[in-house]
Amino acid sequence: MAHGENAPLNITPGAIRFNTDSMKLEYFRIGSEGGSTSSYAGIGTQAAGEWVQITTDTPDIQTGGTRGLIAGGYDGSSQSDVIDYINVDTTGNAIDFGDMTTAGQNIGGGSASRTRGISGGMATPSVVDTIEFITIASTGGSVNFGDLTDNRTQLANFSNSTRSVFAGGNDPSSLDIIDYITIASTGDAKDFGDLIHGGGGQQAACASPTRGLIMRANTPTNSEMEFVTISTQGNGVDFGDSHLQQGGAGGGSNVVRGIFAGGYKSPATSYNNISYVTIATLGNSTDFGDLTYSSGELCGLASPTRIAWGSRLSPGNGRDDTIQYLQIMTLGNTVDFGNLTDGRSGAAGISNGHGGLG
């Protein structure tokens, strides 16, 4: 919503506005993410619809297809500053992109606009509040962006094309705070609100242009999910439950479907399960299929049609360099994609084709 604007009440579908926060043109549509009018319930005084950015570029224009970046992590002996990249729309091995300003693991990330990738919070091994950014279409190192409102790690991070949101985390105890930044600028994060289910638990996240969805493991047998409306500020709202415990899972989405893959219950037990939800609705998750490799601390790299999963922890086998992928709208198991330049886990996953970008 543009700065100082009241919530929409009676807006004609197809109306166009200029958003003074994002400096972008937007149009109003009834329903959400391809659903019918009834699939998107109004929240409070907001209309049962959404403002959607009118895009004039795509990942194909920017980078010849969706570019996915895997930044940092832990290789079994030390924190990593390595940044790799892949073309999510093809298969093959990752290529060196550059280095982070700070080596770290359990990074809050990642999120992105079409041009800029964001990561925030990490263990170096001390817990820090650093936010970094990269220019996705180029190669090279990351640059300091600013600081979170609190030192923390293992947080959830998601975005639309304008705003990046950081939710929860550990410092080392669980934190329920939510921060946000404007991606196109630099500077310190600002307070957004609070999570209702608490932080910690190595949270996973995904987004549509309207909603950010956070999944957190809360018991050995199930996980809680909540969402926020990215363009506003406020506390989380209950979404439903994951039917599987997935602490340390990897999240990703297109504009319609959010997917959570892998995770673990303890250092000795990892999961190969994959679950999904429809972001525009509320409800519990549904089984999607299985990972080729049981994995924790995954990062998801999403395009409009597929998600590649990298940065893998396999308890008992350590960290490895495998990348696997799936087709978002087709249920089933993952398929081998290729390999990272270095085996590690707990990295940030960034792409310029994720669901928050429309």
Sequence and secondary structure as in RCSB ss.txt:
>XXXX:A:sequence
MAHGENAPLNITPGAIRFNTDSMKLEYFRIGSEGGSTSSYAGIGTQAAGEWVQITTDTPDIQTGGTRGLIAGGYD
GSSQSDVIDYINVDTTGNAIDFGDMTTAGQNIGGGSASRTRGISGGMATPSVVDTIEFITIASTGGSVNFGDLTD
NRTQLANFSNSTRSVFAGGNDPSSLDIIDYITIASTGDAKDFGDLIHGGGGQQAACASPTRGLIMRANTPTNSEM
EFVTISTQGNGVDFGDSHLQQGGAGGGSNVVRGIFAGGYKSPATSYNNISYVTIATLGNSTDFGDLTYSSGELCG
LASPTRIAWGSRLSPGNGRDDTIQYLQIMTLGNTVDFGNLTDGRSGAAGISNGHGGLG
>XXXX:A:secstr
  TT    SS  TT EEEETTTTEEEEEEESSTT  GGGS   TTS SEEEEE  S  HHHHHSS EEEEEEEE 
SSSEEEEEEEEETTS    EEEEE SS  BS EEEEE SSEEEEEEEESSSEEEEEEEEETTS S  EEEEE SS
  BS EEEE SSEEEEE  BSSSB  EEEEEETTS S  EEEEE SS S S  EEEE SSEEEEEEE SSS EEE
EEEETTS    EEEEEESS  TT EEEE SSEEEEE  EEETTEEEEEEEEEETTS    EEEEEEEEEEBS EE
EE SSEEEEESEEETTTEEE EEEEEETTS S  EEEEE SS  BS EEEESS GGG 
